Every structure is written in C-alpha cells, then in structure tokens.
Amino acid sequence: MIGILGVGRWGQNHIKALAKLRVEGVIDDFIIIDVNKETLENFSKKYNCAGYESMSEALKAEELDGLIIATPTRLHYKHAKEALEQGLHVLVEKPIATTSEEALELINIAKENNRVLMTGFLLRYSPAVQYIKDTLMKEPNYFGNILAILAKRINPRQAREYDVGVIKDLVIHDIDLVSYMFEATPRSAYAYTRKQESTFETFATGFVEYESTYDKLVLIFEASFLSPQKFRDWMILGVEKAAQLDLMEHKVKIYTRTDTLNPSIPTEADVLYRQDRNFVEAIQGKAAPLVTGLDGYRALKVCEALLQSAEKACTIRITF
C-alpha cells in the first residue's frame, strides 16, 4: 500500500501514476492524504481510493509500505522524517529538504531504519537522458572534448505561491542531470540572480564546474519564473559532436561537422510514472532506486552554493 501526502498539482500527477500501477497489478491499492477536505473527497471519489486528513490518521487506519511526499518544500523535511521514523519507505519531491543539513539527517534516518529514500528527479527517467547516458556515453570520446552543457529552463508566471526560488525549483534538475549523465561531482559554483515580485530569486544565471570520469565539465544555466512562455533547451557542446535534448518531448538531435542525426528512441514516456514504478519496485526489492536521498543532498548543496555565490558575488567551492 502506497500513500500520497499532498494532493496539489504534483500530488495529482502522482495519483494518476499510482492509479495506473494499480490497474497493472504492480500495487494493490493506494491512499491519499491532504488537509483540504473538499480536495480529498473529490479525488477519493474520482480514483476510488481512501482519503485521510493527516498522516497520523492514515497510519492508524492503514498498513502503508511507502509514502510519496508532494507537500510544499518547507514541509518536506518534517513529513519525510516522520514517515521514515514510522518505518515507511519515502519518495519526496525535490528539493529533498530546505537545507543540506536536513537532507543528511533524512539519509541517516533512512539508513538506520533500512528504508528506501528517493528524491523526485524525474528527468533521470527520460528516454532522451537514458539514450545519452546508456548509449552515447558508452562510446569512448563520442563528443570529443566536452566544452559545456548549456541549460535553459524558463517558466511563465504562475498563480501559485512559491516557497523556493528558481535555483531550488528549476536549476536543481540540471545540476542533478549533469551529475547523473556524466558521473560527475560538482566542485564550484557561481550565480547571478534577480528578485521580482517575490522574496525568492525569480531569475538566475551562472555556472557549476564538475569533475568527471570523462572530463572536467561546466554547466552553464539560465532559469526564470517570469517568462511569457515556457522554454526548455538542453545542449551538450563537444568539439566533435553536439547533442540537443528536448526534455519535454524526450527527443535527441545529434550535430556532427557534416550532418544532423535524429536517433530513433522511444518518445512516448510518462517519466513520473516511470519514477513512481521504480519507487514501488525498489520497496519490493525488484529494482535499485535510480535516484537516492544522497543524490538529493548533493544537488541541494550545490543550490546552496549558488545562492551563497549570488549573495557574495564570488565563486564558491563545493565539498562533500
């Protein structure tokens, strides 16, 4: 039995994923938990699942194996800690916690209780990302010397109230993707940020330098909450070849000196479903987690370095 804590926008997406897993017989059933009684009643009825107004109420009534946490960021640590201490496996949306210190504590609690702790970096499950990591990066020196990874993640203004800025909400995905795809460790970070109509940064640009088994790498990023349209652009810029990833349609284009290649990869992908299935199968002992709590901690620590850099207007060294 899996529970979903928080039935906001992302919680509703998790409900759809678990409903599919229930139909497929991967899970027996799931429940939802939310403080909003009207929302709870609507989605309980729509998806034929039990609903509870608090975690404590749910734990008294149900025998849960795992919990997906999709509450506001400021509550991630509190809810994840409570769930882990109650013996539940946990998948928590990114960022894993408010601070890297909180993230480390969650990792230790999970280890002490022998529980799965995963972070919601769903783009690791993209067929485009998997193609780069599992196919192209297996070919020695495929791109030649990699000059940079260029990432643009621009969102339109939304009505919801943010409790983090663009670095912890958007750039954190790019930080993690470089670490994952290139088996790289972040070593330094620099950022310039601006705030508009918010207490958090609404625009950020900068770089993160990595050490990798392939080469020294640099991620150059740009992110905003205040665009009139949504933009996504992700490029690996090498001396011999370049790759452009469409992380919305999960497509890849390869540019050589003489040609443009469009490799055939499966583009019909519900990455959230793949992530939630991986969580369930990790609980069942059928698969290893593709994302761990440690991954969430590392990405969050880089975010903290970027924010510190923006405040001090200097490059910040990163150590783990």
N, C-alpha and C positions, 0 to 999 in steps of 0.2 A: 504494500500500500504506500503510495506516494502522496504527500501533501504539497499544496502550493500556497505559500503565505504571501498575500498581496495580490489583489485582483484589479490592478490598474492596467495600463496599456500593455506592458510586458507580461504581467501575470496572465492576462487574457490570451496572449500568444502561447504561453506555456500550457494553458488549459487545452487549447486546440491540439497541441502536440501530444499531451497525455491521453486525450480522447482517442486519438489515432492509435497510440500504443495499446490502449485498452481493447480497441476493436481487433487489433492484430494479435492479441493474447500475450503481449510482452509484459503487461502488468494486469493484475486482477481488477484493480479499481484505483481511484484517486479521490481526494477530498480537497476542498478549497477553504481558505481562512482569510477573512477580511473584516475590518471594523465597521465597514459600511453595510448596514443590514439590507438595504434595498439592492445594492450590487450583488451581495451574497445570494439573496433569494432569486434574482434574475438568472445568474449564471448556474446556480444549483439546479434550477428547473430546466434551463436550456440544455445542460450537459448531463443531466440525470446523475448528479453526484451530491454527496453530503456537504453541508457548509457549516462553518463554525466561526464565531466572532473573535476567538482568541486561540493562541497556541495551547494554552493550558487546558481550555475546554476540549480542544481536539485530541490532545494526548490522553485525557481521561476517557474519551469515548472510543478512540480508535487505536489499533496497533500499527503505528506507522514505521516504515523502514527508512524512508528518506524524506527530505524536505527541500523544496525549491523556494528560495527566498527572493522575492521580487518587490520588496518594500523600498521606500526611499533610502538613499545612500546612508544618511545619518543613523539609520536603524539596522544596517547590515550586520555590524559587529554584535550588537545586542542580541539580535534574533539568531544569528549563526552560533554564537556562544551558548545560548540557551538550548538550541537544538542539539548541538554536539554533546553537551553535558547530559542531555536526556537520552543519549545513545543513538541519535539519528545520524544517518549519512546526509551530507549537505551539499547542495549546489546553490551558490549565492551569486546573484548578478554582479557585474563589475560596477565600480571598484569593490573589491572584496571587503573593504572596511574604510573608515575615514582616514586612518593613519597606518603606516607600515608597521608600527609597534603593535597595533591591534591585530593586524594581519598575522604577524608572527605568533601572537598568543593563540589565535584560532588554529594555526598549523600545529602548534604544540598540543592543544586540547584534542584535536583530531588524531594525532599520533598516539597520545596516551590512551585514547578510547578505541583505537584501531578502527576509525571511521573514515570513509571517503569524504574528502573535502575538495570540491571543484569550484572554479571561477568561471563566470559566464563570458568567455571569449569565443563566441560562436563562429567567428570568421575563420578559425582554425579548421572548421568543418567544410569550408567552401571547396568545391571541386577545383576551382582555379588555384587556390592556395595549395591544395594537395598535389595538383599537377606539377607546380613549380618545385615543391619540396621533394616529392617522391619520384619524379621523372627527370626534370632538367638538372636539378642539383646533384643527381647521381652521376651525371656526365662530367668528367674532370674538366674544369676550366671552361664550362659551356658559355658563359657570358664574357670570358676574358676577365681582366681586372674590373671589378665592380666599383664604379665611381661613386654612385649614390643610389639610395632608394628615395624616391620622391612621392610624398603622400599629401593629397588634398582631400579634406573631409569637411564639407560645408553644408550646414543645415539651415533651412528657413526658420524664421521666428516662430515659436510655438507658444500656445496659451499656457502650458503647464509651467509651474514654478520650479526652477532648477535649484538643487541643493549642492551642486558642484559646478565648476566651470568647464570650458571646452577641453582642457587638458585631461582631467579625470573622466570626462564623459566620452570624448571622441578620440583624442590623440592616444589614449591608453591602448586602443585597438592596434594602432600602427606600431607602437612600442613593442607590444607582445608579438605581432606578426613577424617582425624582423628577428626577434629572439628565437621564435619557433622555426621559421623557414630556413634560417641560416645558422642555427645552433650557435647563436651569438650572445655575448654578455655585454650589457651597457656599461660604459666606463666614464662618460662625461656628458653633460647636457647644458644647453643654452637656450633661453626663450625670451621673446619679447611678447608682451600681452597688452590688451586694452580691455577696459570695462565700459559697458554702455548699458544703461537701464538695468543694472544688476550689481550685486555685491561680489559676484564672481566674474572671472575673465570671460568675455564673450568672443574674443578673437585672440589667437595665439599663432606665432610662427617661431621657428627655431630649428635646432638640430640635436640629435643624440648620436654620439660616437660609440661604436661597438668593437669588441674584439671577437673574432670568429675563427673557426677551423678553416674557413675558406679564405678570408682576407680581413683586413680592417675595413669596417663599413661605416657609413654615415647615413642616418635617416634625416631627411630634410622635410619638415611638415608645415602644413598650414591648416588651420581649423577655425570655424566660426559658427555662431548660433544665429547670426543676423543677416543671412543672405535672402534675397527674394526667391531663390530657387535652391534645390538640393543638388549638390555636385559631389562626385566621388572620382578620384583619379589616383592610381597607384602604379608606379613605374619602377622597374629595376633597370638602371642605366649602366650598361657594361661597355667596355671598349670594343668587343667583338659583336655582341648582340644586346638588344634591349627587349624587355617584356613589359607589356601594358596589361594590367589586371582590371577587369570590370568586376568589382566586388558586390554589385547589385544584381547583375545578370550571370555572374560566375563564368565569365569568358576570359580567354587569354589571347593576346596578339603578340607575336614574336617578330622583331625587326632585325634583319641582318643588313649587311652592307649593300645587298643587291635585291632583297625581296622582303615581303611581308607574309608571314605564315599565320594561319588560323587553325591551330591544332584542334582535333575533334575530342572534346571532353564532355562528360555528361553535365548539362547546364540546368536540368530540372532538379533543383536541390532546395529542400527546406532545411537550412542549416540549423535552425533552432530545434527542429525535430531530431536531427542527427545528434545534436548535443545532448538533448534530454534522453534519447535512447542510449547513448554512451554512458550517461549517469546511471540509468537503471541497470545496464549490463555490468557496470563496474560494481554496483551493490551486489549483484547476483554472482559476481566472480567470473563472469564470462568475457570481460574485456578490461584492459587497463584504461584509466582515465586519460583522455587526450590532453586535458588541462587540469592542473593541480592547484592547490592553495598556494604552493610555492611560486607558481607562475604569477598568480595574482599579487603576491607580495612583491615580487621583483618589479613588475610593471608599475605598481603603486609607488614604490620607492623612486623610480625614475620620474614619475609625475611630481613627486615632492621636490626632487632636484630641479626640475624645470620651473616650478613655482618659486623656489628659492632663488634661482638664477634671474628670473624676471624681476624679483624684488631687489636684488643686489646688483643687477646689471653686470653679471660676470659669469664665466663658465664654472660649473660645479662638478667636481669629481664624484664618482659614484663607486661605493664599495659595498660588498655584500658579506 
